[in-house]
């Protein structure tokens, strides 16, 4: 019978540079599926506070008018790569769809690299505070290698190499770029409303309050939200720490849990095709993509 820390021992027997996909998959689908989902939600949310990103997301209306679909498609495309790997037909199709969408917009390499950094750094910081254990050095190295690979296939240049590089890049970028934007605030409000919609209506204000209580001061300032009081912050964070203690005492998961199995994914009750996920913007018609724009020296999706 698998014991609570046996899977970590399995991870530590692997090579984080060669076996990064296997390590990442074990970590996110066996050890921390719920936590990684919450952390990646927060990671994407952080990006709205960079005005160039938040303004573009507001302009496309994908996160303000079709919030649930955008949430579902993003989670499912990223999940496809985790489940099937980079070099399978499914994985290549998912990366191709991600690239097709991004190439329709005027997105700088710096913004793309920053978004990638949030996927590496935010889960580590979330688990430091709310996980039943912290990530090992092996896992951090594997996370960095996994997202270096994803970033390369997205054509992102000057990628960080180590976890520490990802963390420095994120902190520097947020310090230099976080700021107010009216469109970004609309995207933030729509995202908080979406999270509330996953629960019975009377609980929606509570969910919004708990979500705000998890935001750091830099995010609250960027979106001009009032700082939650110490009671709200203490109760929210305390509840998550209590959950972590309870999870530590539970038997380890026997089967992987992928994001496609999450109850928050609501838009595809009858299944989905990876090639049909996401948006298909038409320049000048919907979503205000930039006609004919391409970032220079892009790598192929394959």
Secondary structure, 3 states (H helix, E strand, C coil): CCCCCHHHHHHHCCCCCCCHHHHHHHHHHHHCHHHHHHHHHHHHHHHCCEHHHHHHHHHHCCCCCCHHHHHHHHHHHHHHHHHHCCCCHHHHHHHHHHHHHHCCCCCCHHHHHHHHHHHHHHHHHHHHHHCCCCCCHHHHHHHHHHHHHHHHHCCCCCCCCCHHHHHHHHHHHHHHHECCCHHHHHHHHHHHHHHHHCCCHHHHHHHHHHHHHCCCHHHHHHHCCCCCCHHHHHHHHHHHHHHHHHHHHCCCCCCCCCHHHCCCCCCCCCCCCHHHCCCCCECCCECCCCCCCCCCCCCCCC
